[in-house]
């Protein structure tokens, strides 16, 4: 019975750490994309690139692209974890 509790606690800890890692990766990816998007010449897309609508669009684009980047990173990380079991 004690072994089951230890296994359950280990799985809970691993799941929590994985969740925390995923959240950090997503937030860092969104921040990274936001800084990259600052180099785009928004004047070609918007008449007033500093307007609230233009900024909202930039935030939405940063969230979408950051999420896609984070998804790629997390899937790649998941595949490398799976490969460890293949090598062993």
LODRENTOR-902356 format. One record per residue: residue number from 1; residue in three letters; y, z, x of N, C-alpha, C in turn. Coordinates in steps of 0.05 Angstrom, whole numbers. Example, Ala and Ser with C-alpha at 12.3 -4.5 7.8 and 13.67 -1.06 7.14 Angstrom:
BEGIN
<r num="1" residuo="ala" n_py="-114" n_pz="156" n_px="264" ca_py="-90" ca_pz="156" ca_px="246" c_py="-66" c_pz="156" c_px="264"/>
<r num="2" residuo="ser" n_py="-45" n_pz="142" n_px="257" ca_py="-21" ca_pz="143" ca_px="273" c_py="1" c_pz="157" c_px="258"/>
***
This chain:
BEGIN
<r num="1" residuo="unk" n_py="-24" n_pz="0" n_px="16" ca_py="0" ca_pz="0" ca_px="0" c_py="25" c_pz="0" c_px="17"/>
<r num="2" residuo="unk" n_py="24" n_pz="15" n_px="40" ca_py="47" ca_pz="16" ca_px="58" c_py="53" c_pz="-11" c_px="71"/>
<r num="3" residuo="unk" n_py="31" n_pz="-26" n_px="77" ca_py="34" ca_pz="-52" ca_px="89" c_py="48" c_pz="-71" c_px="70"/>
<r num="4" residuo="unk" n_py="41" n_pz="-69" n_px="44" ca_py="54" ca_pz="-86" ca_px="24" c_py="84" c_pz="-80" c_px="22"/>
<r num="5" residuo="unk" n_py="92" n_pz="-55" n_px="23" ca_py="120" ca_pz="-48" ca_px="22" c_py="135" c_pz="-58" c_px="47"/>
<r num="6" residuo="unk" n_py="122" n_pz="-56" n_px="70" ca_py="135" ca_pz="-66" ca_px="95" c_py="138" c_pz="-97" c_px="93"/>
<r num="7" residuo="unk" n_py="118" n_pz="-111" n_px="83" ca_py="120" ca_pz="-140" ca_px="81" c_py="141" c_pz="-147" c_px="61"/>
<r num="8" residuo="unk" n_py="143" n_pz="-133" n_px="39" ca_py="163" ca_pz="-138" ca_px="19" c_py="191" c_pz="-133" c_px="30"/>
<r num="9" residuo="unk" n_py="194" n_pz="-111" n_px="45" ca_py="220" ca_pz="-105" ca_px="58" c_py="228" c_pz="-127" c_px="78"/>
<r num="10" residuo="unk" n_py="208" n_pz="-136" n_px="94" ca_py="213" ca_pz="-157" ca_px="114" c_py="222" c_pz="-183" c_px="100"/>
<r num="11" residuo="unk" n_py="208" n_pz="-190" n_px="78" ca_py="215" ca_pz="-214" ca_px="64" c_py="243" c_pz="-212" c_px="51"/>
<r num="12" residuo="unk" n_py="249" n_pz="-188" n_px="41" ca_py="275" ca_pz="-184" ca_px="29" c_py="297" c_pz="-186" c_px="51"/>
<r num="13" residuo="unk" n_py="292" n_pz="-175" n_px="74" ca_py="312" ca_pz="-177" ca_px="96" c_py="315" c_pz="-205" c_px="105"/>
<r num="14" residuo="unk" n_py="293" n_pz="-220" n_px="108" ca_py="294" ca_pz="-248" ca_px="116" c_py="309" c_pz="-265" c_px="96"/>
<r num="15" residuo="unk" n_py="304" n_pz="-260" n_px="70" ca_py="318" ca_pz="-275" ca_px="49" c_py="347" c_pz="-269" c_px="50"/>
<r num="16" residuo="unk" n_py="355" n_pz="-244" n_px="53" ca_py="383" ca_pz="-236" ca_px="54" c_py="397" c_pz="-248" c_px="78"/>
<r num="17" residuo="unk" n_py="384" n_pz="-248" n_px="101" ca_py="396" ca_pz="-259" ca_px="125" c_py="399" c_pz="-290" c_px="122"/>
<r num="18" residuo="unk" n_py="379" n_pz="-303" n_px="110" ca_py="381" ca_pz="-331" ca_px="106" c_py="404" c_pz="-338" c_px="87"/>
<r num="19" residuo="unk" n_py="407" n_pz="-322" n_px="66" ca_py="429" ca_pz="-326" ca_px="47" c_py="456" c_pz="-322" c_px="61"/>
<r num="20" residuo="unk" n_py="459" n_pz="-301" n_px="77" ca_py="484" ca_pz="-296" ca_px="91" c_py="490" c_pz="-319" c_px="111"/>
<r num="21" residuo="unk" n_py="469" n_pz="-328" n_px="125" ca_py="473" ca_pz="-350" ca_px="144" c_py="482" c_pz="-375" c_px="130"/>
<r num="22" residuo="unk" n_py="470" n_pz="-380" n_px="106" ca_py="478" ca_pz="-404" ca_px="91" c_py="507" c_pz="-403" c_px="82"/>
<r num="23" residuo="unk" n_py="515" n_pz="-379" n_px="72" ca_py="542" ca_pz="-376" ca_px="63" c_py="562" c_pz="-380" c_px="86"/>
<r num="24" residuo="unk" n_py="556" n_pz="-369" n_px="109" ca_py="574" ca_pz="-372" ca_px="132" c_py="575" c_pz="-401" c_px="140"/>
<r num="25" residuo="unk" n_py="553" n_pz="-415" n_px="141" ca_py="553" ca_pz="-444" ca_px="148" c_py="569" c_pz="-460" c_px="129"/>
<r num="26" residuo="unk" n_py="566" n_pz="-455" n_px="103" ca_py="582" ca_pz="-470" ca_px="83" c_py="612" c_pz="-465" c_px="86"/>
<r num="27" residuo="unk" n_py="619" n_pz="-440" n_px="89" ca_py="648" ca_pz="-434" ca_px="92" c_py="659" c_pz="-446" c_px="118"/>
<r num="28" residuo="unk" n_py="645" n_pz="-444" n_px="140" ca_py="654" ca_pz="-455" ca_px="165" c_py="656" c_pz="-486" c_px="163"/>
<r num="29" residuo="unk" n_py="637" n_pz="-498" n_px="149" ca_py="638" ca_pz="-527" ca_px="146" c_py="662" c_pz="-536" c_px="130"/>
<r num="30" residuo="unk" n_py="668" n_pz="-521" n_px="109" ca_py="692" ca_pz="-528" ca_px="93" c_py="717" c_pz="-525" c_px="109"/>
<r num="31" residuo="unk" n_py="719" n_pz="-504" n_px="124" ca_py="743" ca_pz="-499" ca_px="141" c_py="745" c_pz="-521" c_px="162"/>
<r num="32" residuo="unk" n_py="723" n_pz="-528" n_px="174" ca_py="723" ca_pz="-550" ca_px="194" c_py="732" c_pz="-576" c_px="182"/>
<r num="33" residuo="unk" n_py="721" n_pz="-583" n_px="159" ca_py="729" ca_pz="-608" ca_px="146" c_py="759" c_pz="-607" c_px="138"/>
<r num="34" residuo="unk" n_py="768" n_pz="-584" n_px="129" ca_py="797" ca_pz="-581" ca_px="122" c_py="814" c_pz="-588" c_px="146"/>
<r num="35" residuo="unk" n_py="808" n_pz="-578" n_px="170" ca_py="824" ca_pz="-583" ca_px="193" c_py="821" c_pz="-613" c_px="202"/>
<r num="36" residuo="unk" n_py="798" n_pz="-624" n_px="198" ca_py="795" ca_pz="-653" ca_px="204" c_py="812" c_pz="-670" c_px="185"/>
<r num="37" residuo="unk" n_py="812" n_pz="-662" n_px="160" ca_py="827" ca_pz="-678" ca_px="140" c_py="858" c_pz="-676" c_px="144"/>
<r num="38" residuo="unk" n_py="867" n_pz="-656" n_px="160" ca_py="895" ca_pz="-654" ca_px="165" c_py="905" c_pz="-678" c_px="182"/>
<r num="39" residuo="unk" n_py="887" n_pz="-692" n_px="195" ca_py="894" ca_pz="-715" ca_px="212" c_py="897" c_pz="-741" c_px="195"/>
<r num="40" residuo="unk" n_py="889" n_pz="-740" n_px="170" ca_py="890" ca_pz="-764" ca_px="153" c_py="919" c_pz="-768" c_px="145"/>
<r num="41" residuo="unk" n_py="928" n_pz="-793" n_px="145" ca_py="955" ca_pz="-799" ca_px="135" c_py="955" c_pz="-801" c_px="105"/>
<r num="42" residuo="unk" n_py="961" n_pz="-779" n_px="92" ca_py="959" ca_pz="-777" ca_px="63" c_py="982" c_pz="-793" c_px="50"/>
<r num="43" residuo="unk" n_py="1002" n_pz="-802" n_px="65" ca_py="1024" ca_pz="-817" ca_px="54" c_py="1014" c_pz="-844" c_px="43"/>
<r num="44" residuo="unk" n_py="992" n_pz="-854" n_px="54" ca_py="981" ca_pz="-879" ca_px="44" c_py="968" c_pz="-876" c_px="16"/>
<r num="45" residuo="unk" n_py="960" n_pz="-852" n_px="9" ca_py="947" ca_pz="-847" ca_px="-16" c_py="965" c_pz="-835" c_px="-37"/>
<r num="46" residuo="unk" n_py="984" n_pz="-819" n_px="-28" ca_py="1002" ca_pz="-804" ca_px="-46" c_py="1031" c_pz="-810" c_px="-40"/>
<r num="47" residuo="unk" n_py="1047" n_pz="-812" n_px="-60" ca_py="1076" ca_pz="-815" ca_px="-56" c_py="1087" c_pz="-790" c_px="-44"/>
<r num="48" residuo="unk" n_py="1078" n_pz="-767" n_px="-53" ca_py="1087" ca_pz="-741" ca_px="-43" c_py="1062" c_pz="-725" c_px="-33"/>
<r num="49" residuo="unk" n_py="1056" n_pz="-729" n_px="-7" ca_py="1031" ca_pz="-717" ca_px="3" c_py="1031" c_pz="-687" c_px="4"/>
<r num="50" residuo="unk" n_py="1054" n_pz="-674" n_px="2" ca_py="1055" ca_pz="-644" ca_px="2" c_py="1057" c_pz="-633" c_px="-26"/>
<r num="51" residuo="unk" n_py="1054" n_pz="-649" n_px="-46" ca_py="1056" ca_pz="-639" ca_px="-73" c_py="1031" c_pz="-623" c_px="-80"/>
<r num="52" residuo="unk" n_py="1032" n_pz="-606" n_px="-100" ca_py="1009" ca_pz="-590" ca_px="-108" c_py="984" c_pz="-607" c_px="-116"/>
<r num="53" residuo="unk" n_py="989" n_pz="-630" n_px="-129" ca_py="967" ca_pz="-647" ca_px="-137" c_py="953" c_pz="-659" c_px="-112"/>
<r num="54" residuo="unk" n_py="969" n_pz="-668" n_px="-93" ca_py="957" ca_pz="-679" ca_px="-68" c_py="942" c_pz="-657" c_px="-53"/>
<r num="55" residuo="unk" n_py="953" n_pz="-633" n_px="-51" ca_py="940" ca_pz="-611" ca_px="-38" c_py="914" c_pz="-603" c_px="-52"/>
<r num="56" residuo="unk" n_py="914" n_pz="-603" n_px="-78" ca_py="890" ca_pz="-597" ca_px="-93" c_py="869" c_pz="-618" c_px="-88"/>
<r num="57" residuo="unk" n_py="877" n_pz="-643" n_px="-86" ca_py="858" ca_pz="-664" ca_px="-80" c_py="846" c_pz="-660" c_px="-52"/>
<r num="58" residuo="unk" n_py="863" n_pz="-652" n_px="-33" ca_py="853" ca_pz="-647" ca_px="-5" c_py="833" c_pz="-624" c_px="-5"/>
<r num="59" residuo="unk" n_py="839" n_pz="-603" n_px="-20" ca_py="820" ca_pz="-581" ca_px="-22" c_py="794" c_pz="-589" c_px="-34"/>
<r num="60" residuo="unk" n_py="795" n_pz="-605" n_px="-55" ca_py="770" ca_pz="-614" ca_px="-68" c_py="754" c_pz="-631" c_px="-49"/>
<r num="61" residuo="unk" n_py="768" n_pz="-649" n_px="-35" ca_py="754" ca_pz="-667" ca_px="-16" c_py="742" c_pz="-650" c_px="7"/>
<r num="62" residuo="unk" n_py="756" n_pz="-630" n_px="16" ca_py="746" ca_pz="-613" ca_px="37" c_py="721" c_pz="-597" c_px="28"/>
<r num="63" residuo="unk" n_py="722" n_pz="-588" n_px="3" ca_py="699" ca_pz="-573" ca_px="-8" c_py="675" c_pz="-592" c_px="-10"/>
<r num="64" residuo="unk" n_py="679" n_pz="-616" n_px="-21" ca_py="656" ca_pz="-634" ca_px="-24" c_py="645" c_pz="-643" c_px="3"/>
<r num="65" residuo="unk" n_py="662" n_pz="-651" n_px="21" ca_py="652" ca_pz="-660" ca_px="47" c_py="641" c_pz="-636" c_px="64"/>
<r num="66" residuo="unk" n_py="653" n_pz="-613" n_px="61" ca_py="643" ca_pz="-589" ca_px="75" c_py="616" c_pz="-582" c_px="65"/>
<r num="67" residuo="unk" n_py="612" n_pz="-584" n_px="39" ca_py="586" ca_pz="-578" ca_px="27" c_py="565" c_pz="-597" c_px="37"/>
<r num="68" residuo="unk" n_py="572" n_pz="-623" n_px="38" ca_py="553" ca_pz="-643" ca_px="48" c_py="546" c_pz="-638" c_px="78"/>
<r num="69" residuo="unk" n_py="566" n_pz="-631" n_px="94" ca_py="561" ca_pz="-624" ca_px="122" c_py="543" c_pz="-600" c_px="124"/>
<r num="70" residuo="unk" n_py="549" n_pz="-579" n_px="108" ca_py="533" ca_pz="-554" ca_px="109" c_py="504" c_pz="-560" c_px="100"/>
<r num="71" residuo="unk" n_py="502" n_pz="-576" n_px="80" ca_py="475" ca_pz="-583" ca_px="70" c_py="459" c_pz="-597" c_px="92"/>
<r num="72" residuo="unk" n_py="471" n_pz="-615" n_px="106" ca_py="458" ca_pz="-628" ca_px="129" c_py="450" c_pz="-608" c_px="150"/>
<r num="73" residuo="unk" n_py="468" n_pz="-590" n_px="157" ca_py="462" ca_pz="-570" ca_px="178" c_py="439" c_pz="-552" c_px="169"/>
<r num="74" residuo="unk" n_py="440" n_pz="-542" n_px="145" ca_py="420" ca_pz="-524" ca_px="135" c_py="393" c_pz="-537" c_px="132"/>
<r num="75" residuo="unk" n_py="393" n_pz="-562" n_px="123" ca_py="367" ca_pz="-577" ca_px="121" c_py="356" c_pz="-581" c_px="149"/>
<r num="76" residuo="unk" n_py="372" n_pz="-589" n_px="168" ca_py="363" ca_pz="-593" ca_px="196" c_py="352" c_pz="-567" c_px="207"/>
<r num="77" residuo="unk" n_py="366" n_pz="-545" n_px="202" ca_py="356" ca_pz="-519" ca_px="211" c_py="329" c_pz="-512" c_px="198"/>
<r num="78" residuo="unk" n_py="326" n_pz="-518" n_px="172" ca_py="301" ca_pz="-513" ca_px="158" c_py="278" c_pz="-530" c_px="170"/>
<r num="79" residuo="unk" n_py="284" n_pz="-555" n_px="177" ca_py="264" ca_pz="-572" ca_px="188" c_py="255" c_pz="-562" c_px="216"/>
<r num="80" residuo="unk" n_py="275" n_pz="-552" n_px="232" ca_py="267" ca_pz="-541" ca_px="258" c_py="250" c_pz="-516" c_px="255"/>
<r num="81" residuo="unk" n_py="255" n_pz="-500" n_px="235" ca_py="239" ca_pz="-476" ca_px="230" c_py="210" c_pz="-485" c_px="223"/>
<r num="82" residuo="unk" n_py="208" n_pz="-506" n_px="207" ca_py="182" ca_pz="-516" ca_px="199" c_py="167" c_pz="-527" c_px="223"/>
<r num="83" residuo="unk" n_py="181" n_pz="-539" n_px="242" ca_py="169" ca_pz="-551" ca_px="265" c_py="157" c_pz="-529" c_px="284"/>
<r num="84" residuo="unk" n_py="169" n_pz="-506" n_px="283" ca_py="158" ca_pz="-484" ca_px="300" c_py="129" c_pz="-478" c_px="292"/>
<r num="85" residuo="unk" n_py="124" n_pz="-478" n_px="266" ca_py="96" ca_pz="-472" ca_px="257" c_py="77" c_pz="-495" c_px="265"/>
<r num="86" residuo="unk" n_py="88" n_pz="-519" n_px="267" ca_py="72" ca_pz="-543" ca_px="275" c_py="64" c_pz="-541" c_px="304"/>
<r num="87" residuo="unk" n_py="82" n_pz="-532" n_px="321" ca_py="77" ca_pz="-530" ca_px="349" c_py="58" c_pz="-508" c_px="356"/>
<r num="88" residuo="unk" n_py="60" n_pz="-486" n_px="342" ca_py="44" ca_pz="-462" ca_px="349" c_py="15" c_pz="-466" c_px="343"/>
***
